[in-house]
Amino acid sequence: MIEDKNQQRTQLSDLGEFGLIDHLTKNFKIKQSSTVKGIGDDAAVLDFKKNKIVVSTDLLVEGVHFDLSYMPLKHLGYKSVIVNLSDVYAMNATATQVTVSIAVSNRFPLEALEELYAGIETAAKIYNVDVVGGDTTSSTSGLLISVTAIGEVNNDTEVYRNGAKPNDLLVVTGDLGGAYMGLQVLEREKEVFKVNPNNQPDLEPYTYIVERQLKPEARQDIIKLLKDLDVKPTSMIDVSDGLSSEILHLCTQSGTGCDLYENKIPLDPQVISTCEEFNIDSTTIALNGGEDYELLFTISQKDFPKIKANPNFSVIGYMREESAGIHLVTRAETKIPLKAQGWKNFS
């Protein structure tokens, strides 16, 4: 993070904890009818009538999940909300509220946190969720962000990871591998900058994949689309840790096998060209890259006509009996056992 020496710096100690919360959250407006009481009391009050509630939470840690040398704070605020909303959509639910908690060291002035919260506010506005609470505390090790997302789903329309059946089709939204390759470009440019700080990076050829890393989007649109198409997936998960890892989750929890077809995996041309530049296999990246925040789901074959002409969906395989195993079917039509080699905590 390159600092402007002329930039105003307001010490957080000038406001105190409650003054800081009031300052950072003053622009958050209530939009959801289920939000009875938002920020400003001991707890938020939500009223979901007859629907089921889904809750998901994520923790982002500086130096583990993000690098502030190339991740703008506004983008980080946006992304911290998006990664949680994606988990709610993976339940076939509608996201309605989030809480945001941060632990922050004294190297961050108020103006930096204003940037972070501007990104949070933008995400809340675009995805129509209310920010209804959170916490702030001090940290001795940089910045930590914890977001909890809350959503609602009509009774009997929620989708779990464990409902896939043999002969179901395996479907993914969008394209894969972009976020990981965007990260590779940013890491390379960071190293170049360290050697020569006067060398400004040219990211123009990598616009799409860099955006996939710094400003991902959650697939809220898919939940509405599936409803409009009258398709209820039999199982679903979001692609956060890599395609292979997510397929293994679905298979393990559903008690099925799977054949994934290499030639069906959707890749953006910019991913393919950047993989060639870095001399990396694009299939490996799609399988193990992670952070794409697309939705991976299974459907009954009878629902295939409803989705087959839709550009948002790619059928990439089908589920088999558990005894058949979990395989990648290569372009040469050989079968390779699928392994999870994507993001792993504590490794």
C-alpha positions in Angstrom: 0.0 0.0 0.0 1.8 3.2 -1.2 0.9 6.0 1.2 0.3 9.6 0.2 2.3 11.7 2.7 -0.2 14.7 2.3 -3.2 12.6 3.0 -5.2 13.5 6.1 -4.7 11.0 8.9 -7.2 10.9 11.8 -6.2 8.6 14.6 -8.8 6.1 15.6 -8.2 7.0 19.3 -9.7 10.5 18.5 -13.1 8.8 18.1 -13.1 5.9 20.5 -14.9 2.6 19.7 -18.5 3.8 19.7 -17.7 7.0 18.0 -15.9 5.0 15.3 -18.8 2.6 14.8 -21.2 5.6 14.6 -18.9 7.3 12.1 -18.4 4.3 9.8 -22.0 3.1 9.8 -23.8 6.5 9.5 -24.6 6.0 5.8 -26.1 2.5 6.1 -29.8 2.6 5.2 -32.4 -0.1 6.1 -34.0 -1.7 3.0 -35.2 -5.1 4.0 -38.6 -5.6 5.5 -37.2 -8.4 7.7 -34.9 -5.9 9.4 -36.8 -4.6 12.5 -33.8 -3.1 14.2 -30.4 -2.6 12.8 -27.3 -1.0 14.2 -27.6 1.0 17.5 -28.8 -1.5 20.1 -27.4 -4.6 21.9 -28.5 -6.8 19.0 -30.2 -6.6 15.7 -33.9 -7.7 15.5 -35.0 -9.6 12.4 -38.4 -10.9 11.5 -38.5 -13.6 8.8 -42.2 -14.6 9.2 -42.5 -18.2 7.9 -39.3 -18.5 5.9 -36.2 -20.4 7.0 -33.1 -18.5 7.9 -29.6 -19.3 6.6 -26.4 -17.9 8.3 -22.8 -18.0 7.0 -19.7 -16.4 8.3 -16.1 -15.9 7.0 -12.9 -14.5 8.4 -10.4 -12.6 6.2 -6.9 -12.1 7.6 -4.3 -9.8 6.3 -1.3 -11.7 5.0 -3.3 -14.9 4.6 -6.3 -13.9 2.5 -5.3 -10.5 1.2 -2.3 -8.3 0.5 -2.8 -4.6 0.9 0.2 -3.8 -1.4 -2.2 -4.4 -4.4 -5.7 -4.8 -2.8 -7.3 -1.4 -2.4 -9.2 -1.1 0.8 -12.5 -0.2 -0.9 -12.2 -3.4 -3.0 -11.4 -5.4 0.1 -14.5 -4.1 1.8 -16.6 -5.1 -1.2 -15.0 -8.5 -1.5 -15.4 -9.3 2.2 -19.2 -9.0 1.8 -19.3 -10.8 -1.6 -17.6 -14.0 -0.3 -20.2 -14.3 2.4 -23.2 -13.6 0.1 -21.9 -16.3 -2.2 -22.4 -18.9 0.5 -26.0 -17.8 1.1 -26.7 -18.1 -2.6 -25.2 -21.5 -2.6 -28.1 -22.6 -0.4 -30.6 -21.3 -3.0 -31.4 -18.5 -0.6 -31.8 -14.7 -0.8 -29.2 -12.7 1.2 -30.9 -10.1 3.4 -28.5 -8.8 6.1 -24.8 -8.8 7.0 -22.8 -8.0 10.2 -19.2 -6.7 9.8 -16.5 -6.9 12.5 -13.0 -5.7 12.2 -9.8 -5.9 14.2 -7.4 -3.1 13.2 -3.9 -2.0 14.2 -2.9 1.6 14.8 -1.2 1.9 11.5 -4.6 2.4 9.9 -6.0 6.0 10.2 -9.8 6.7 10.1 -9.5 7.6 6.4 -8.4 4.0 5.6 -11.4 2.5 7.4 -13.7 5.0 5.6 -12.4 3.5 2.3 -13.0 -0.1 3.6 -16.5 0.8 4.7 -17.3 2.5 1.4 -16.7 -0.8 -0.3 -18.9 -2.6 2.2 -21.6 0.0 1.6 -21.3 -0.4 -2.1 -21.7 -4.2 -1.9 -24.7 -3.8 0.5 -26.4 -1.4 -1.9 -25.8 -3.5 -5.1 -26.9 -6.7 -3.5 -29.7 -5.2 -1.5 -28.6 -6.3 2.0 -28.8 -4.4 5.3 -25.7 -4.0 7.4 -27.2 -4.6 10.9 -24.3 -4.8 13.3 -20.7 -5.9 14.0 -17.8 -5.0 16.3 -14.5 -3.1 16.2 -11.5 -3.9 18.2 -7.7 -3.4 18.1 -5.2 -5.7 16.6 -1.5 -6.2 17.0 -1.2 -8.0 13.6 -2.7 -5.9 10.9 -6.3 -6.1 9.7 -8.9 -8.8 10.3 -12.4 -8.7 8.8 -15.2 -11.0 9.9 -18.5 -10.9 8.0 -21.6 -12.9 8.8 -24.3 -13.1 6.2 -28.0 -13.9 6.9 -30.5 -14.9 4.3 -34.0 -16.4 3.9 -35.3 -19.2 1.8 -38.8 -20.4 1.3 -39.6 -23.7 3.0 -38.6 -26.7 0.9 -36.6 -24.6 -1.7 -33.2 -24.7 0.2 -30.5 -26.7 -1.5 -27.8 -28.6 0.4 -24.6 -30.3 -0.7 -25.9 -33.8 0.0 -28.8 -34.2 -2.5 -27.0 -35.3 -5.7 -28.0 -38.6 -7.2 -26.3 -40.9 -9.8 -27.1 -39.7 -13.3 -27.7 -36.1 -12.2 -25.9 -33.6 -14.4 -23.1 -31.5 -13.0 -23.4 -27.8 -13.9 -21.3 -24.7 -13.2 -22.0 -21.0 -13.8 -19.7 -18.5 -15.6 -16.1 -19.4 -16.1 -13.3 -20.6 -13.9 -9.6 -19.9 -13.1 -9.8 -16.1 -13.6 -9.3 -15.1 -10.0 -6.3 -17.3 -9.5 -4.6 -16.0 -12.7 -5.4 -12.4 -11.7 -3.6 -13.1 -8.4 -0.6 -14.4 -10.3 -0.4 -11.3 -12.4 -0.7 -9.0 -9.3 2.0 -11.0 -7.4 4.3 -10.8 -10.4 3.8 -7.0 -10.7 4.4 -6.6 -7.0 7.8 -8.3 -7.4 8.7 -6.0 -10.3 7.7 -3.0 -8.3 9.9 -4.1 -5.4 12.9 -4.1 -7.7 12.0 -0.9 -9.5 9.4 1.3 -7.7 9.3 3.7 -10.7 8.0 0.9 -12.9 4.3 1.3 -13.1 2.4 -2.0 -13.9 0.6 -2.4 -17.2 -2.5 -4.4 -16.2 -4.5 -3.5 -19.4 -4.1 -7.0 -21.0 -5.3 -8.6 -17.8 -8.4 -6.4 -16.9 -10.9 -9.3 -16.6 -8.8 -11.6 -14.5 -7.5 -8.9 -12.2 -11.1 -7.8 -11.6 -12.0 -11.4 -10.8 -9.4 -11.3 -8.0 -9.9 -7.8 -6.6 -13.6 -7.3 -7.2 -15.4 -10.7 -7.5 -19.2 -10.9 -7.8 -21.6 -13.3 -6.1 -24.1 -15.0 -8.3 -27.3 -13.5 -6.9 -28.7 -13.5 -10.4 -28.6 -17.3 -10.7 -30.9 -17.8 -7.8 -33.6 -15.8 -9.5 -32.8 -17.4 -12.9 -33.2 -20.9 -11.5 -36.5 -19.9 -10.0 -37.7 -18.4 -13.2 -36.7 -21.6 -15.1 -38.5 -23.7 -12.5 -35.2 -25.6 -11.8 -34.4 -26.7 -8.2 -30.8 -28.1 -8.0 -30.4 -31.4 -6.2 -27.2 -30.2 -4.6 -25.2 -26.9 -4.7 -22.0 -25.3 -3.5 -20.0 -22.1 -4.4 -16.6 -22.4 -6.0 -14.4 -20.8 -3.4 -11.6 -23.4 -2.9 -11.3 -24.7 -6.5 -13.6 -26.8 -8.7 -12.0 -30.2 -7.7 -12.4 -29.5 -4.0 -16.1 -28.5 -4.4 -16.9 -31.6 -6.6 -15.4 -33.8 -3.9 -17.5 -32.1 -1.2 -20.7 -32.7 -3.3 -19.7 -36.4 -3.9 -18.7 -37.1 -0.4 -21.8 -35.6 1.2 -24.1 -37.0 -1.5 -22.5 -40.5 -1.5 -21.9 -40.4 -5.3 -19.1 -40.7 -7.8 -18.6 -38.2 -10.7 -17.2 -37.9 -14.2 -15.9 -34.4 -14.9 -15.1 -33.7 -18.6 -12.0 -31.6 -19.1 -13.2 -30.3 -22.5 -16.4 -29.0 -20.9 -14.8 -26.8 -18.2 -15.5 -23.1 -19.1 -12.5 -20.9 -19.5 -12.3 -17.2 -20.5 -9.8 -16.5 -23.4 -7.9 -14.2 -21.1 -7.4 -17.1 -18.6 -6.1 -19.4 -21.4 -3.7 -16.8 -22.8 -2.4 -15.8 -19.3 -1.9 -19.5 -18.5 0.2 -19.9 -21.7 2.2 -16.8 -20.7 2.9 -18.2 -17.2 3.5 -21.7 -18.7 0.7 -23.2 -16.4 -1.9 -25.8 -17.5 -5.3 -24.1 -17.6 -7.2 -27.2 -16.5 -5.0 -27.4 -13.4 -5.9 -23.7 -12.7 -9.6 -24.2 -13.2 -9.5 -27.3 -10.9 -7.4 -25.9 -8.1 -7.4 -22.0 -8.4 -10.4 -21.1 -6.3 -12.0 -17.7 -5.5 -14.2 -17.7 -8.6 -17.4 -17.5 -6.5 -19.4 -19.3 -9.2 -22.1 -21.8 -8.3 -21.6 -25.5 -8.9 -24.7 -27.6 -8.8 -26.4 -30.8 -9.9 -29.7 -31.2 -11.6 -32.0 -34.0 -12.6 -31.6 -34.9 -16.3 -35.3 -34.1 -16.8 -34.4 -30.4 -16.1 -31.7 -30.3 -18.8 -34.0 -28.9 -21.5 -34.7 -25.9 -19.2 -31.1 -24.8 -19.0 -29.4 -26.2 -22.2 -29.7 -23.0 -24.2 -28.7 -20.6 -21.4 -25.3 -19.0 -21.7 -24.9 -18.7 -17.8 -24.6 -22.5 -17.5 -22.1 -25.2 -18.6 -22.8 -28.9 -18.1 -19.4 -30.2 -17.2 -20.1 -33.8 -16.1 -22.5 -36.2 -14.5 -22.8 -38.0 -11.2 -22.2 -41.7 -11.0 -22.6 -44.4 -8.4 -20.2 -44.0 -5.5 -18.4 -47.2 -6.5 -17.4 -45.7 -9.9 -15.2 -43.1 -8.1 -14.6 -39.4 -8.9 -12.6 -38.8 -12.1 -11.5 -36.2 -14.6 -12.1 -37.4 -18.1 -9.2 -35.8 -20.1 -9.4 -34.5 -23.7 -7.6 -37.7 -24.6 -10.5 -39.6 -23.0 -8.4 -41.1 -20.2 -9.7 -41.1 -16.6 -7.7 -39.5 -13.8 -8.8 -39.7 -10.2 -9.8 -36.2 -9.0 -7.8 -34.7 -6.1 -8.4 -31.5 -4.2 -5.2 -29.4 -4.5 -6.8 -26.0 -4.1 -6.8 -23.6 -1.1 -6.2 -25.4 2.2 -6.1 -23.7 5.6 -3.4 -24.8 8.1 -1.2 -26.4 5.5 
